[in-house]
Each structure stands twice: as structure tokens, then as C-alpha cells.
């Protein structure tokens, strides 16, 4: 017990230091590139001294400059403070639905291997895995939007969703976040499903599982209780590796469904506006989005590594050596 606690504490310290280094390096690159590419926009922040000054402003004072891609040139920190909560809820909901739903459906398909329903779910997962989330989001809008959808679902899919806090109006918050969650979680769930099906089917031929089958335990219970746990560690590892893709999908989904998160600012900051005669690339906002996204990737990878450490005793044993 004491050895496990020491190993976990050591891992926490090492991974925290590594994650901090990743965020700092990402920030340095994000701040340096526009200053190198457009020195005319940063006459007072040239060279290593200018980069160091920008880094100090960012990390010591949370000052990332002003976002002149929006009227009045508000500070990037203000835009972040208005949208960070929606980003965090989007990440939590996407990972929970993607991992939980994908794992459960993977066990369901493995328990019904070869059936028409299982083949249909697996083929649907292949489509969701390959299709970009903005394509899925657009199809969802055209099919189910309450105003112009072919099969309108107005109550759970309002044309103008009312964004609110989960603590003020939990039901309204849930029904307006559900569709973006499902679309963002679809590729992650598809990946988890395919991994779980492959690993469980392979595990059905192992000696422990064959022994359980020989004892007369029902097949579905064998899959759920005996073969399923072997896929948990691989699923956690997969989610950690796919963290950059998951965060990228969050950015695309927030733009598609107008989720009021900080990531939703990426499209306009990149120079896309309704004004055909005005195109302005907001470098400061893009820098803030890059740092915020890198923090999400680090946190998600970090969480999945600790889940893997808890789920796989082989990893714990290797850390204690």
C-alpha cells in the first residue's frame, strides 16, 4: 500500500513537471511565431527579450493582449473568462459519453458477435469514426433542427439554444449541451467500441475465460465480467493517445453548434467574418486558444495515464521497479 502511494506521488510529480513543460513550450512557440512572421505588428517585442516579456505577461499576469477581431478590442483574458466553463463542460461530457458509451456498446457487440444488430452497430461506428465531426454536426442540424430540420426535434434541439449554467437551470443546460456532446463524442465512442470488440473477442479464447464458459456461466455474463475488464486498460491508453484529436473535435463542434466556449472564437480569430471586405487575423486570440488547447491535451492525457495506472497492475509493478 505504501509502495503504491509513493509510486503514485512520484508519477504525479513527474507528469506535472512534464505537463508544465509542454504548456510552456507550446506558449513559447505560439508567441514566437507571429512575432517572427509579422515583426511589424510587434515593434517593441523583438528577439529573445521580446519573447521573454510576452511570456512573463502571459504566465505572471494572464495578459495575452487584446482581441481586436471583436468590437472594442476586449482583452483575450476577458473572452477566455466568458467561455472557459463551456469548454470544460464540453470536455467532460465528450469524454464521459465517448468512453462510457463506446465501452458499453463494445461489450454489447462482443456478446452478440455475428448478429445483425451487432454488425449494424459496428458498421455505424466505422462511419462515425471516419466522418469529420463538422459533417456529422451539419447532418444533425439538417435532420433534427427545430426550425429547418427534416425531422424537427424542437425541445432537445432549439434553433436558438438558451445557454445557461448547470447550477441555475440544470435541465435547460442539459438539453442544450446534449447534442454537441453526442456529436463530439461520436468519433471517440467509435474508437473505443472497435478496440473493445477486438480485445474482448481475442480474450474469449484465453484460458481463464474458457474456464468460465466451461463452468456454464452465461455467455453475456462471461463477456461482461470476465473478458470485458481486459479491455479497460487499452481503452484508457487509447483515449490518452487520442487527446489531441478530441480537443480538435471540440473546437469544430463548438463552432458548428455555436457553443459559447473560448474555442468557439477560433473561427473568427482566423479571419473568417461575415464582412467580405474585412479580414483580420487575431493572433493574440489564436495564441490564447493554442495555450488553452495544449492545457486540455495535457490534462486529458494525464488523467488517462492515472486511470491506466489504476486499471493495469502491470503498469503499477513497472513503476515500482
N, C-alpha and C positions, 0 to 999 in steps of 0.2 A: 504493500500500500504506500509506504513512504517512498519507495523507489519510483512508483508511478507518479506521485506528486512532484518529485524532483524532476523527472523526465518531462512532465507537462510544463513545469515552470521554466525549465531550460528551453523547451521548444517555444514557449510564449515569448521569452526574451529575445531569442534569436530571430524568430519570424517577425516580431515587432520592429526590430532593428532593420531587417531586410525590407519590410514593407515601407518603412520611413525612407529608406534609401531610394526605393523605386519611385515614391511620390516626389522626392526632392529632385531626382534626375529628370523625371518627366516634366516637372515645373521648370527646371533649368533649360531644357530643350525647347519647351513651349514658349518661354520668354525670350530665348536667344534667337530663334528662327525669324520672327518678324523684325527684330532689331537688326539682324544681318541682311534680310531681304529688302526691307524698307527703311534704311537709315534716315531718310528724310523725315519720317514720322517721329523719330526719337533722337533729336539732335543732342539732348542732354544725357542720354543713356547709351553711350557707345563704348565698345570694348568690354573687357572683363569688369572694370569698375562700374559701368552702367548696368551690366547684368547682375552684379552683386547688390547694387542699390535696389534693383527691381525685386530681387529675391528677398531682401530684407523687408521691403514694403509688403510683399505678399505674405510672408510667413510670420512676421512680427506684428504687423498692423492690419492684416487681412485687407490690404489695399491693392486691388488688381486693376486700378484705373477706372475710367468712365466708359459706359456703353453708349457711344454716340450713334449706334444703329437704331436707337429709340428716342422719341421726342424728349427734349430736356436733358439729354445725356446723363441719365441716372448712373450711380456707381454700380459696378459689377457686383459688389457685395450686397447691394440692395436687391438686385434681381435674384441673386442666389438665395437671400433670406426669404423671398416671396415664394420660391419654388422648391427648396430643398426637401420639405416634408413630403411633397407629392413624389419626388424621386425615390425617397426611402421607402414609402409605401409601395411604389411600383416594383422596386427590387424585391422586397419581402414577399409580396403577393405572387410575383412571377416565379420566384424560386420555390415557394411553397406549393403552388399549383403544378408547376412543371415537374418537380421531383416527386411529390406525393402522387400526383395523377399518373405520371409516367411509370412509376414503380408499381402502383396498384394495377394498372392496365397490363403491364408486362407480366405480372403474376397471373392475371386473368387469362391472357392469351396462352401462356405456357401451360396452364391447367386444362386448356381446351385445344391443344395443339392439333392442327389439321381441320378443325371445324370451319364452316363458312363464316361464322361470326368472327372467329379469331383471325382468319385471313383478311376479312374486310377491315378490321381494326389495324392490323399490321400494314396493309396497303395504304390506309388513310394516314398512318404515321409516316410512311415514306413520303407521301405527298407533302405533309406539313413540314417534314424535315428539309425538303428540297425547296419549297416555295418561300420566297422572301416574305418577311412579316408585313411589309407595306402592301404586298399583293393580297395577302390574307386579310389585312385590315380594310383595303379598298373593297374586296369582295363582301366582307361583312357589312360595310356601310351600304353597298348597293342592294344587298339582300334584305337586311333587317332594320335599316334606319326607319324611325317612326314617321318621317316626313316623305322621303322619296324611295324607300326600300320596296322591293318586290313583295316581301312578306314582312310587313312592318311589325315591330315589337316595341311599341312606344314606351311602355312602363320601364323596361330594363334597358332601353336604348333611346333615350331622348335625343331629339335633334339638337337641342341646346342644353347640354347637361349642366346640372346645378352642382358645382363643386363646393364641397363643404368639409368641415373637419369631422373625423370619425367620433370625436367626443361631443360634438354639438348635435349631429344628426346621423347616427350610425347607419340607419337603413338607407338614407339618400346617398351617403358616402359609398356604401357597399354596392348599390345598384349602378352607380355611375363609374365605379372602378372595375367592375366585374369584366366587362367586355375588353378593355385594354389589357387587363391581367391575362385573360384567356388567350388573346392573340399573341402577346409577348411570350407566354409560357408554352405555346404550341410547339415550337422547334425543340425546346428543352425537354418537354414531355416525350416527344417523338424519339429523341436520342436516348433517353433513359429507358423507354419501352424496348427499343431494339437491343440495347445492352442486356437488360434483364431477361428478355426472352432467350437470347443466345446463351447466356450463362446458366440459366435455370435448366434449359434443355440439355446442356452439356453435363450439368450436375446430376441429372436424373440417372446417369449411368455410373455414378460413383458408388462405392461400397456402402457407406452409411445410408444413403437414400434407398439403395436397392434392398438393404436390410429392413428399412421401414416399410417398403412395399411388400416384402415377403411376410411381414407380421400382419398384413391385412388392413393397414391404415388406408383410408380412402385417398384416392389419387389427388384430389384437390387439396386435402389437408397436407399431404406429403409435399406438394409444391409450395404451399404457403408456409408451413412450419419447418420443413427440413431442407428443401432446396433453395427457397427464397432468401434466407439470411446470407447465403454465399454471394449474392449479387449486391448487397448493400455497400460493401467497401468499394467495389468497382464503380457503382453509381456515384458515390461521393467523389471519387477520383475524377470521373468524367465531368461532373459539374464544376469542379475546381479548374479543370483544363479549359472548359468552355466559358469561363468567366468573361473574357473579352468579347466573345460573340453575344453573350447575354446582355452585356451593357450596351453594345452597339444596337441590339434589337430594342432596348428600352428607348434609346434616342429616336429611332424610327417610329416606334409605336406612339410615343408622346406627341410627335409631330402629326401623325395620321389622325389621331383622335383628340388633338388639342388638349392634352393633359397639361395642366398649368404647372409643370415642373421646370427646373432650371435647364434640363436637357432640351426642352421644347424650344429654347432660344437659339439652338444651333442653326436651324434653317435660315432664320433671318440674319443671324450674325455672319453667315456665309455669303451674304449678298443677295439673297432671294427676297424680293419685296413685290408688292402689288404695283408699285410705281415703275413703269417701264423706262423712265428717264432718270432714275436714281438708284444706283447700285453702290452700296457701301459695305466693305468687308470690315466687320467689327473684330479686330484682332484681340482686343482685351477680353471680350466675352468668350471668344474661342479658346483663349488661354485658360480662362476660368473653367470652361466646360472640360477641357483636357485634364486639368488637375483633379476636378471633381470625379470624372470618369475613372482616372487612374486609382483614386481612393476607393471607388466602388469595386474595381477589379481586385485590388489588394485585399479588401475586407472579405469579399466572397471567396477568394482563393484561400485566405487564412481560415475562414470558418469551415470550409470543406476539408482542409487538412486536419483540423482538430476532430472533425467528425470521423475522418479516416483513421485517426489515431485511436479513437474510442471503439470503432467498429472492428478493426482488424488487429488481433493480438500479435500478429507477426510484425506489424509496424511498431507496436509498443516494445516488443522484445528487441528489435533492431535499434531503437532509440536508447535503450538502457545499456547497450554494449559500450 
